[in-house]
Amino acid sequence: MTRCTVPLHRFIASTLQRFNELMRAELGRAERRVEEQSVALKKPLGLGDLVLTQIVFVVGSGWVGTAAKLGTSHLFFWLLAILLFYIPQAAVVIYLSRLMPLEGGIYQWAKLAFNEFTGFIVAWNLWLLSIMVIALGGMFITTNISYALGDAAAWMRDSPWCVALISCVLVSGLGLTGVRGLSLGKWVHNVGGYAMFLAYGALIVLPFIALARSDLTAYRPLEIAAPAMPLFYCFNIFSKLAVGGLSGFEYVGILAGEAHAPARNIGRSVIIAAPIIALMFVLGTSSVLAFIRNNQIDLIGPVPQTLRLGLHSFRIAGAIASVAILLMTVRSISSMSIHFTGSSRLPMVAGWDDLLPAWFSRLHPRYKTPINSIMFVAAITLVIAISSQIGAGLQEAFQLVDNAANVFYGIVYTVMFAIPIAGAAAIRAGARTWLRLAAGAGLVVCLLAIFFTIYPIIDVPSPLVFAAKIIAVTLIANLIGVTIFALNYKRRGAI
């Protein structure tokens, strides 16, 4: 009798090939199911809309003030954050959005790369982050309006009832815009993008105007200096600028099913927006540093503060600063609208997979938007926003959850960067070595940011107690998410 022997390495290669083929087939079926669900959605987002949305969502006003506190070493930290986090983030988002251009974005990426549980927990943490950002919106907008109107309106930011009223108006407006869909919402986002360009354009041009008028004797926007601070402090600032300031490209992927040619345009929007955003941050920080120097930087409104100082010799300096505050407020409303839109889509796509009740996936008969999910997000956000104004205990709890929101985002990014490294073979197969190395660098930065969020180096009564509270909030929040997943997973099995 003749024995047929197959070399072990050929047997392993053949087995792995069959496994990869099965995985690709399963991924293909999962993608087709999502695409079938997405057919009913309107697709109003073009490339220009996506670019402006990226800029509005990523660029915040406060980070140029935070970076300016580093003095002339700010460029060193920006460049380090760009190299180790920003570029890896852009590369991974481009790769995953081209491979899986699906409504739900990072939820779908994590689900198909790992499993439904991972996808759900990623979506849960991102949803919690967005809810906190929107809930804080009323406070931020009230503060901005009071500064824009001058000293006579200072009472507004100290009035819980005023903040609660503005929060109600804000969330109601976001809800109505959300029901109408991105055919209207994209214009809210685009207007915010133009407002951002005007405010930052004025900020960046201001030092050159001051040079021409001899108000500044010298201006070197790209001057770089090595940090002169303790190493531990340097790593803390670096992680904040990276994961806090330069994050956000992945969020537009949630709206892939409502965009034209998402496999092409989402990646293109990142490529176009990325250098613009980097220049806005770097040159904006240089402008703040040029005028404020060693003065106290207003971390809430460094842009209007800089404009006011830079134009102090003009009679209209105060008016220009007020206009700048209003422009940044418009940008903030646009950013919150993006958060609101994304946070209403995540329950919808989870409903498609029966990981939440189908109630969340019901579309408006005319506008084809997830009407129930939108109402749910609006109600939850409003309750949190108003509750945060009542009683010191609730305010403390609100601040704890707000601090934990940075950990939520760190968890989301940790999973995203892990996909090209350890995701399903069919997904990571196309990830080249340089992309995996970049993803590894981004993952390390995320873990560093989570550590410094949990155990900050700022002065607190007890760092260990602060860390314990943040860990407790994060664990409790995620245990709630695990419970919701388990209950709905069990219900799905019983159907």
C-alpha positions in Angstrom: 0.0 0.0 0.0 1.3 3.4 -1.0 1.3 6.1 1.6 0.7 9.7 0.5 2.6 12.2 2.6 2.3 15.9 2.4 5.1 18.1 3.8 4.0 19.9 7.0 4.7 23.4 5.7 2.5 22.8 2.7 -0.3 21.4 4.8 -0.1 24.5 7.1 0.0 26.9 4.1 -2.9 25.1 2.5 -4.9 25.2 5.8 -4.2 28.9 6.3 -5.2 29.7 2.7 -8.5 27.9 3.1 -9.1 29.7 6.4 -8.4 33.1 4.8 -10.7 32.3 1.9 -13.5 31.4 4.4 -12.8 34.6 6.3 -12.9 36.7 3.2 -16.2 35.1 2.2 -17.7 35.7 5.6 -16.5 39.3 5.6 -18.0 39.8 2.1 -21.4 38.5 3.3 -21.3 40.8 6.4 -20.4 43.8 4.2 -23.2 43.0 1.8 -25.7 42.9 4.7 -24.6 46.3 5.8 -24.7 47.7 2.3 -28.2 46.4 1.8 -29.3 48.2 5.0 -27.6 51.4 3.8 -29.5 51.5 0.5 -32.4 53.3 2.1 -30.1 56.1 3.4 -29.7 59.4 1.5 -26.1 60.2 0.3 -25.7 63.9 0.3 -22.0 64.1 1.4 -19.5 64.9 -1.4 -15.7 65.2 -1.1 -15.8 68.9 -0.3 -18.3 68.3 2.6 -16.1 65.5 4.0 -13.0 67.7 3.9 -14.7 70.6 5.8 -16.2 68.1 8.2 -12.8 66.7 9.0 -11.4 70.2 9.6 -14.3 71.3 11.8 -14.1 68.1 13.8 -10.4 67.8 14.4 -9.4 71.5 14.9 -10.3 72.8 18.3 -9.6 76.3 19.6 -8.1 75.4 23.0 -5.2 73.3 21.8 -3.2 76.2 20.4 -3.3 77.8 23.9 -2.3 74.5 25.6 0.6 74.1 23.2 1.7 77.8 23.6 2.3 77.1 27.3 5.3 75.0 26.1 7.0 78.1 24.7 9.4 77.7 21.8 9.4 74.0 22.3 5.8 73.7 21.1 6.9 72.9 17.5 9.0 69.9 18.8 5.9 68.4 20.5 3.6 69.1 17.5 6.1 67.4 15.2 6.5 64.4 17.5 2.7 64.0 17.8 2.3 64.3 14.1 5.0 61.7 13.4 3.9 59.1 16.1 0.1 59.6 16.1 -1.3 61.9 13.5 0.3 60.3 10.4 -0.4 56.7 11.7 -4.0 57.7 12.5 -4.5 59.1 9.0 -2.9 56.0 7.4 -5.0 53.5 9.3 -8.2 55.4 8.7 -7.5 55.7 4.9 -6.7 51.9 4.8 -9.8 50.8 6.8 -12.2 53.2 5.1 -11.1 51.9 1.6 -11.3 48.3 2.7 -14.6 48.7 4.6 -16.5 51.8 3.5 -19.6 51.0 5.6 -22.1 53.0 7.6 -21.0 52.8 11.2 -17.3 53.2 10.4 -15.2 52.1 13.3 -18.0 50.0 14.7 -18.0 47.9 11.5 -14.2 47.9 11.3 -13.8 46.5 14.8 -16.7 44.1 14.4 -15.4 42.6 11.2 -11.7 42.6 12.3 -12.4 41.0 15.7 -16.0 40.2 16.7 -19.4 41.7 17.5 -18.5 42.3 21.1 -15.4 44.3 20.3 -17.3 46.3 17.7 -20.1 47.0 20.2 -17.8 48.1 23.0 -15.8 50.4 20.7 -19.1 52.0 19.5 -20.3 52.3 23.2 -17.1 54.1 24.2 -17.3 56.4 21.2 -21.0 57.0 21.9 -20.3 57.9 25.5 -17.6 60.4 24.4 -19.9 62.1 22.0 -22.7 62.3 24.6 -20.4 64.1 27.0 -19.1 66.5 24.4 -22.7 67.5 23.4 -23.8 67.7 27.1 -20.9 70.1 27.8 -21.8 72.2 24.8 -24.3 74.3 26.6 -21.7 75.4 29.2 -19.1 76.2 26.5 -21.5 78.2 24.3 -22.9 80.1 27.3 -19.4 81.0 28.3 -18.5 82.1 24.8 -21.6 84.3 24.4 -21.0 86.0 27.7 -17.4 86.8 26.7 -18.6 88.1 23.3 -21.2 90.4 24.8 -18.8 91.8 27.4 -18.8 92.4 31.1 -22.5 93.1 31.2 -23.2 89.4 30.3 -20.7 87.9 32.8 -23.7 86.7 34.9 -24.6 84.2 32.2 -21.8 81.8 32.7 -22.4 81.7 36.5 -26.2 81.0 36.1 -27.2 77.3 36.1 -30.6 78.2 34.7 -29.1 80.2 31.8 -26.8 77.3 31.0 -29.6 74.8 31.2 -31.8 77.0 28.9 -29.1 77.3 26.3 -28.4 73.6 26.6 -32.1 72.9 25.8 -32.1 75.2 22.8 -28.8 73.7 21.6 -30.0 70.0 21.9 -33.4 70.8 20.4 -31.7 72.5 17.4 -29.3 69.6 16.9 -32.2 67.2 17.1 -34.3 69.0 14.5 -31.3 69.3 12.2 -30.6 65.6 12.8 -34.1 64.6 11.7 -33.7 66.6 8.5 -30.5 64.6 7.8 -27.2 65.5 6.3 -28.8 67.3 3.4 -29.2 70.1 5.9 -26.6 69.0 8.5 -23.8 69.2 6.0 -24.4 72.9 5.6 -24.2 73.4 9.4 -20.8 71.6 9.3 -19.6 73.5 6.2 -20.5 76.9 7.8 -18.5 75.8 10.8 -15.6 75.0 8.5 -15.7 78.5 6.9 -16.0 80.1 10.4 -13.0 78.1 11.5 -11.0 79.3 8.4 -11.9 82.9 9.1 -10.9 82.8 12.8 -7.7 80.9 12.3 -6.9 82.9 9.1 -7.0 86.1 11.2 -5.0 84.5 13.9 -2.2 83.3 11.5 -2.0 86.6 9.6 -2.0 88.8 12.7 1.7 88.5 13.5 2.6 89.6 9.9 0.4 92.7 10.3 2.0 93.4 13.6 5.5 93.1 12.0 4.4 95.6 9.2 3.2 98.0 11.9 6.4 97.5 14.0 4.2 96.2 16.9 6.4 93.1 16.8 10.2 93.3 16.3 10.6 89.7 15.1 8.4 86.7 14.4 9.8 83.2 13.7 6.7 80.9 13.4 8.7 77.7 12.8 11.3 78.2 15.4 12.1 74.9 17.2 13.7 74.3 20.5 14.3 71.2 22.6 12.0 70.9 25.6 13.5 72.1 28.9 10.9 70.4 31.1 11.1 67.1 33.0 10.7 64.0 30.8 7.6 62.8 32.6 5.9 66.2 32.0 7.0 66.2 28.4 5.4 62.8 27.7 2.2 64.0 29.4 1.9 67.1 27.1 2.9 65.1 24.0 0.1 62.5 24.7 -2.5 65.2 25.2 -1.6 67.1 22.0 -1.7 63.8 20.1 -4.8 62.0 21.3 -6.6 65.1 22.4 -5.7 67.7 19.7 -4.9 65.7 16.6 -7.6 63.0 16.8 -10.8 62.7 14.9 -10.3 61.4 11.3 -12.1 58.2 12.1 -15.4 59.9 12.9 -16.4 60.7 9.4 -16.2 57.0 8.6 -19.4 56.5 10.6 -21.3 58.3 7.9 -19.8 56.2 5.0 -23.3 55.0 4.0 -24.4 58.6 3.5 -21.5 59.7 1.4 -20.8 59.6 -2.4 -18.1 57.0 -3.2 -17.0 56.5 0.4 -14.2 54.1 -0.4 -12.5 56.8 -2.4 -13.7 60.1 -0.9 -13.2 59.4 2.8 -9.5 58.6 2.3 -9.2 61.6 0.0 -10.8 63.9 2.6 -8.1 62.8 5.1 -5.3 63.4 2.6 -6.6 66.9 1.8 -7.5 67.9 5.3 -4.4 66.5 7.2 -1.8 69.1 6.1 -4.2 72.0 6.4 -5.1 70.9 10.0 -1.4 70.5 10.9 -0.5 74.0 9.6 -3.5 75.5 11.4 -2.3 74.1 14.7 1.4 74.9 14.3 1.0 78.4 12.9 -1.9 79.2 15.3 0.2 78.2 18.3 3.1 80.4 17.0 0.7 83.4 16.8 -0.6 82.9 20.3 2.9 82.7 21.6 4.0 85.8 19.7 1.5 88.0 21.5 0.8 86.5 24.8 4.4 85.5 25.6 4.6 85.0 29.3 1.2 86.4 30.1 -1.6 84.1 31.4 -3.1 82.2 28.5 -6.9 81.8 28.4 -7.2 78.1 27.7 -10.9 78.5 27.0 -10.5 81.2 24.4 -6.9 81.7 23.3 -7.9 82.8 19.8 -10.0 85.8 20.7 -7.5 86.6 23.5 -4.7 86.7 21.0 -6.7 88.8 18.5 -7.6 91.3 21.2 -3.9 91.7 22.2 -2.7 91.8 18.7 -5.1 94.5 17.7 -5.0 96.5 20.9 -3.8 99.6 18.9 -6.9 99.4 16.8 -10.2 100.9 18.0 -12.1 97.9 16.8 -9.9 95.4 18.7 -12.8 94.5 21.1 -15.3 94.1 18.3 -12.9 91.8 16.3 -12.3 89.7 19.4 -16.1 89.4 19.9 -16.5 88.4 16.3 -13.8 85.8 16.7 -15.5 84.4 19.8 -18.8 84.1 17.8 -16.9 82.4 14.9 -15.4 79.8 17.3 -18.9 79.3 18.8 -20.3 78.6 15.4 -17.4 76.1 14.9 -18.3 74.4 18.2 -21.9 74.1 17.3 -20.9 72.5 14.0 -18.6 70.1 15.8 -21.3 69.1 18.2 -23.7 68.6 15.3 -21.1 66.1 13.9 -21.0 64.4 17.3 -24.8 64.3 17.4 -25.0 62.8 13.9 -22.5 60.1 14.6 -23.9 59.2 18.0 -27.4 58.7 16.4 -25.9 56.4 13.7 -24.1 54.1 16.1 -27.3 52.8 17.7 -28.9 52.5 14.3 -26.2 50.2 12.9 -26.1 48.2 16.2 -29.9 47.7 15.7 -29.2 46.3 12.2 -27.1 43.6 13.9 -29.8 43.0 16.5 -27.4 44.1 19.2 -29.9 46.7 20.1 -33.7 46.6 19.5 -34.8 47.3 15.9 -36.6 50.4 17.3 -33.3 52.3 17.1 -33.0 51.5 13.3 -36.4 52.9 12.3 -36.0 55.6 9.6 -38.1 58.7 9.1 -40.4 58.0 6.2 -39.4 61.2 4.4 -35.9 62.1 5.4 -34.5 58.6 5.9 -32.8 59.4 9.2 -32.9 57.2 12.3 -35.7 59.1 14.0 -35.9 57.0 17.2 -32.2 57.0 17.7 -32.1 60.8 17.2 -34.8 61.3 19.8 -33.1 58.9 22.3 -29.7 60.7 21.9 -31.3 64.1 22.3 -33.2 63.0 25.5 -30.2 61.4 27.1 -27.9 64.4 26.3 -30.5 66.9 27.7 -30.9 65.0 30.9 -27.1 64.8 31.5 -26.7 68.5 30.6 -29.4 69.8 32.9 -28.5 67.4 35.7 -24.9 68.6 35.7 -26.2 72.1 36.8 -28.1 70.8 39.8 -26.2 70.2 43.0 -22.5 69.9 43.8 -22.7 66.1 43.9 -24.0 65.8 40.4 -21.6 68.3 39.1 -18.7 66.3 40.6 -20.0 63.1 39.0 -20.4 65.0 35.7 -16.7 66.1 35.8 -15.6 62.6 36.6 -17.3 61.2 33.6 -16.0 64.1 31.5 -12.4 63.2 32.6 -13.1 59.6 31.9 -14.2 60.5 28.3 -10.5 60.8 27.4 -10.1 57.2 28.5 -13.2 56.2 26.3 -11.5 57.8 23.3 -8.2 56.1 24.1 -9.9 52.7 24.2 -11.5 53.4 20.8 -8.1 54.3 19.2 -6.3 51.4 20.9 -8.7 49.0 19.1 -8.5 50.9 15.8 -4.7 50.7 15.8 -4.8 47.1 16.7 -6.8 46.1 13.6 -3.9 46.2 11.1 -1.7 44.4 13.6 -4.0 41.7 15.1 -7.3 41.8 13.3 -8.8 39.1 11.1 -6.3 37.7 8.6 -8.4 38.8 5.7 -8.3 42.4 6.9 -4.7 42.7 7.9 -3.5 40.8 4.8 -3.4 44.1 2.8 -1.6 46.0 5.6 2.0 46.5 4.6 4.8 46.4 7.1 5.1 50.1 7.3 1.4 50.5 8.1 1.6 47.9 10.9 4.6 49.7 12.4 2.8 53.0 12.2 -0.3 51.5 13.9 2.0 50.1 16.6 3.4 53.6 17.2 -0.2 55.0 17.4 -1.2 52.3 19.8 1.6 53.0 22.2 0.7 56.7 22.2 -2.9 55.8 23.0 -1.8 53.7 26.0 0.4 56.6 27.2 -2.5 59.0 26.9 -4.8 56.7 28.9 -2.2 56.4 31.6 -1.8 60.2 32.0 -5.5 60.6 32.0 -5.9 58.1 34.8 -2.8 59.3 36.7 -2.3 63.0 35.9 0.7 65.0 37.0 -1.4 68.1 37.7 -1.9 69.1 41.3 -4.8 67.1 42.8 -5.4 66.4 46.5 -4.6 62.7 46.0 -3.4 61.3 42.6 -4.3 57.8 43.8 -7.8 58.7 44.7 -8.3 60.6 41.5 -7.0 57.6 39.5 -9.3 55.2 41.4 -12.3 57.4 40.6 -11.4 57.6 36.9 -10.8 53.8 36.7 -14.1 53.2 38.6 -16.1 55.4 36.2 -14.5 53.8 33.2 -15.2 50.3 34.4 -18.8 51.0 35.5 -19.5 52.7 32.1 -18.1 49.7 30.2 -19.8 47.2 32.5 -23.1 48.9 31.5 -22.1 48.5 27.9 -21.2 44.8 28.4 -24.6 44.2 30.2 -26.5 45.9 27.3 -24.6 43.7 24.8 -25.2 40.5 26.8 -29.0 41.1 27.2 -29.5 41.9 23.5 -27.2 39.1 22.4 -29.3 36.7 24.5 -32.5 38.2 23.2 -31.3 37.8 19.6 -30.5 34.1 20.3 -34.0 33.6 21.6 -35.7 35.1 18.5 
